[in-house]
Amino acid sequence: MNNEKIPRHVAIIMDGNGRWAAKQGSERIFGHEHGVEAVRSTVEGAGEIGIEYLTLYAFSTENWDRPKHEVDALMGLLVQTIEGETDELMKKNVRLEAIGDLEKLPPDVSRKLNECIRLLESNTGLNLILALSYSSKWEITQAVRKIASDVKDKKITLQEIDDKLFESYLSTARFPDPELLIRTSGEFRISNFLLWQIAYSELYFTDILWPDFRKENLFEAVYDFQNRERRFGKISEQLFS
């Protein structure tokens, strides 16, 4: 692996918990529980190779439509995971952030999440970003509403609206766009995740179900990324001229 070509920001769609559980003859929540170990290993690996930002798609706005018992179990697991991992994240100098429609989170989840974010806010290592109650269509719609409101209030003009201004209204405004997007479980979909931000991201798909994903699999994805030519609309000759 080339240590000089490490992607600054990696985003992951953590998919396959339910199918993993089904293979074990267990309920879906069993897969979610074992997915925590995959998160732990991936965070550790990201820190080891110098990735600055790691965004994990933990819960989408569409996931609220799942059966209530599964949603309740997921929220409980989220609280349990935050409580159980905070000390380890502190030791690893990880800073925690969250994006999404966070007002929809249950009060106990929101409280624990905010406590953990405050405890880790002075850390200077990996920025771990949890996408919770998140969807890209929701995010873009919210940005449009805010821009329309600011135009109405004469805070900005129509002529000022461009790509850069629009990006400043997104929930990811303080983060660089991902250079690499990973999806596990063999599915080839983006699933309403960071649609604006991945305009020029490299996409990496693996058949591995999320509970089986480990930092070695992250390294394989990064190595694959390093062997791609990123042209951003140009031709190869322009990159080396």
Salt bridges, closest charged atoms under 4 A:
ASP15 OD2 - ARG19 NH2 3.12
ASP15 OD2 - ARG183 NH2 2.96
GLU37 OE1 - ARG40 NH1 2.28
GLU44 OE1 - LYS92 NZ 3.98
GLU44 OE2 - LYS215 NZ 2.74
GLU48 OE2 - LYS215 NZ 2.81
GLU52 OE1 - ARG8 NE 3.05
GLU70 OE2 - ARG28 NE 3.02
GLU70 OE2 - HIS32 NE2 3.15
GLU70 OE2 - ARG66 NH1 2.95
ASP72 OD2 - LYS68 NZ 2.64
GLU83 OE2 - LYS112 NZ 3.12
GLU85 OE2 - ARG40 NH2 2.52
GLU88 OE2 - LYS92 NZ 2.48
GLU97 OE2 - ARG95 NE 3.10
GLU97 OE1 - ARG174 NH2 3.22
GLU115 OE1 - LYS112 NZ 3.86
ASP150 OD1 - LYS155 NZ 3.93
GLU187 OE2 - ARG19 NH1 3.35
GLU187 OE1 - ARG189 NH1 2.99
GLU202 OE1 - ARG228 NH1 3.08
GLU202 OE2 - ARG230 NE 3.59
ASP224 OD2 - ARG228 NH2 2.58
GLU229 OE1 - ARG231 NH1 3.18
